[in-house]
């Protein structure tokens, strides 16, 4: 296993350290690599199929596709019905996941919730279900390894930060680093939704600090201030994803003051399709 390097970035006059998990692999990188670590160590003959579900911009979807291709496992991914535009995309996470062999199945929105709930009924022992966003207790091992890398780097920093969808990464990282502050912010839903997602896995430790954004943002919707943060970090020398990172960086710049190690959670493969949406809104 390669240990991801640590870079430095200066934003608004503040210096931040960045754990470059985005450099681990073009598709299987960032927090998704950490979450899938245990499955990656699983012998190929132990499983035959992985099932997951969620949105078509999902970084987890792309990472699972890359993993299944390398393991020669079948991968089935369920979503709600897609628009014709989404199906015809020739770049972005959905396009690359299909190229890697993902089988995509649409489920009518009316039946979707019940269908997902039924996936574990009469499950074959060679089939494994990865919940949306990689929210799985198996993620614990990979994030403990990340925590070990952080402590062995011997930085003077005692605060780390990572944005949250389901909160799996932030939760297991906080559990593995009790002597550190772990900052996160909800990028999908609000603080209460994030807490519920985390509590479905483990109790939330006291060192996990959820920073609440100063205003409401809808996930995956283009916002000028998100684009400005993206450009600012890009000009500083590192590209971050456009879905999660801008909100985390905004909260850090507005609500913290100490030295922080930011965990780069990857996801930049989806920027190409997202940037096209920004261009349509006139942001360049």
N, C-alpha and C positions, 0 to 999 in steps of 0.2 A: 504494500500500500504506500502510495506517494504522500508525503506530508506537504500540504499546501503552504506556499510562502506567505510572508507577511509584508505588506507594503505600507507606505505612508501617504496621506492625502491631506491637503490644507484647504479648508472651507471656511469662509468668513473669518479668516485670521486664526482659526483653530486647527491644530494638528490632530488627525485621527489615524490610528492604525487600522489596517484592513486585512483580515484573514482571507486569502485569495482562494477560497473553495471553488470559485468559478473556473479556475484553471485546471481542475482535476481531469475533466473530459468535456468535449464539445457538447454532448447531449446529457450524459450521466454525471452531472456536476452539482456543486452547491449543496444546499441542505437536503436535496433529494438523494444525492449519493450517500450522505450520512444516514438518512432514514432507511434506505434500501440496503445498507451495509450487510446486515444479517442474511438477507435473501441472496445477496451477491456471493456470500460464502457457502451457500447451500449447494450441495452437489446437484448437478443437472438432472440426474436420474431420480431425485427425490420428489420432483414436481414435474408436471406436464403442462400446466396451464395457470396463468395469472388472470384474475378478473379485477377490474376497477371501474370507476365511474366518476363523472363530474363534468367540468367545462372543457371546451376545445382549446382554450388558451393555457391550459394547465401545464406547468412545468413537470409535475409528477407524472402525468400521462406520457410525456416525451421521455423522461428518465426510465420509466417502466418499460417502454417500447425498446429502448436501447439495451436494457438489462435482458429482456426476453429474447431479443435477437442473439445476444452473446451466449445465452444459456440454451438456445433452441427450444424455448417454451412458447406455447401459444399464448397470445395476449388478446383478450376481449375487453373492449372499453364501451361502456354504455353512457349515452347522453340523452338529454331531451332533444326534440326535433331541431334540426339545423336549417338555417336559411340557405338558399341556393348559392349566395355569395360565399358563405363559410365553406360549403362543400367544394367550391371551385378555386379556393385559395391555392396558390402555387408557391407559398412560403409560409413561415411561421410554424409553431409547435404542432398543430394538427396535421399539416402537410408532411412534416418530417416524420411524425409518429407513424403515419400510414405507410410511408416509404420504408420504414424499419420493420413493417410487417403487422402493425396493429389492425385487428378486426374491429370495425366501428359499427355499433348497433344503436339505432335511435329508438327511444321508448316514448310513447305518447305522454304528454305532460300530465294528463289526468291520472294515469296509472303509474307514473314514474316512482313516486315515493314508496308505494306498496311493493312495486317490483324490486327496488333496491333492498327493501327490508326482507324480501323472500330469498335473496341470493344464497344465504347460508343454509337454507333448508336442504337436507339430504346431500350435503356437499361431499364429493369424492375426496379421498385423502391426498390425492396428487394435485388437487386444485387449491390455490390459495387466493384469498380476497384481500386486496389492499384498499382500504377505505379512502374516500376522496381526499386528495392532497397528501396522501401518505401518512394519514393519522393512524398510527399503529404502534402497539407496545413494542414491536420488534425494532422500532427506531431507537430504542434506548441504548443498545450496544454501540451503534455507530456514533451517537452523540457523546457517549462516554469516551470514545477514542478522540473525538474532536476536543473534548475538555482536557484530555491528557496532553494533546498537542499544545493547547493554549498555556497550560501550567508549565510545560517543559520549555516554552519559548522564553521564559524568565523576563517578561516585560514588567515594567513598574506599574502597569495598568491593572486596576482591579474592577473595571466595569466593562461589560461586553454588551453588544446590541445586535438584534436580529429581528426583522419584521415578521409579522404573523398572519397566516391564513387560518389554519386550524390551531396554531399555537404549539404544535408538537415539538418543533425544534427548540423554541424558547423554554418550554417546560422541562424537557429532558436535559437541556444544557444547564438550567438553573439547579436542577437536582444533582447534577454531576459537579457543579462548581459552587458549593455552599459558601465559600469565602469570597465570592464575587457578587457584584450587583449584575443582574441580567435585565437589560431594558428591552421591551418590545412594544409594538403598537398594533391595534387591530386594523388590518387592511381589507378584510372581508367582514362586514357586519360591525356591530358596536362592541364595547368593552364587555357587556354582559354575555353576548353571544360567544365571544372569545373565551371567557371564563368557563362557560358551559362545555365548550369543546375540550378544553384542557382537563376539566374535572371528570370528564368521561374516561380519561386515561389514568390520572393520579391527582392527589391533592396538590394544590398550588403552593409552592414553598414561599417563604417570606422574602427571600432575596430576588424574586421575580417581580419586576416593577413594570406595570402596564402604563404607558404614556398615552393619554387620551388626546386625539387631535383637536385643535381649536375650532375646527368646523367639520361638517359632514361631507364625506366624499363617497361617491358610488364606485364600487370596485370595477376596474377595467374601463371606466369612462375617461376620455381625454380631458385633462385640466391644464390650463396655462401654467399654474404654479408648479404642477408636477413636472411639466416640460422644462421649466426654468431650472429646477433642481437637477434634473437629468443633464441638462447642458452644462451646469456649473460643475458637476462631478466629472463629466467627460472632459471639460477643459482643464480640470485639475489632474487628469491623467488616468482615470479608471472609468470604464463603462459599467453602469449598473442597470438592472432591469427597470422597465417603466411601469410595472404593475404594483410592486411592493416597496421598492427602495425609496422612491421620492417621499412618501409619507413618513417613513422611518427617519430619513435624514432631516426632514422638516421638524419633526418632534424633537430630535436630538439637538438641533441647532437652537430651537426655541426654549427647550425645557431642561437642558443639562448644561453643566459647565466643566466637569472633570475630564480627564483623559479617558478615551474610550477605544476599545477594539471592536470594530464593526465586522460581523461575519458576513462575507459576501455570499449570498445564497444562490448565485447563478441566475438562470432565467433569461440571459441576454439573447438567447436564440429566438425568443419571441418578440424582440424589439423591432425587427424588420417590418412585420405586419402591423405592429402598434404604431410605428412611425408613419406609416401610410395613413392611418386614421388621423394622426395629428396634422399631416399635410393637408388633408381634406378640410380641416378646420382653419387652415391658414397659418399653422405654426411651423416654422422652418428654422 
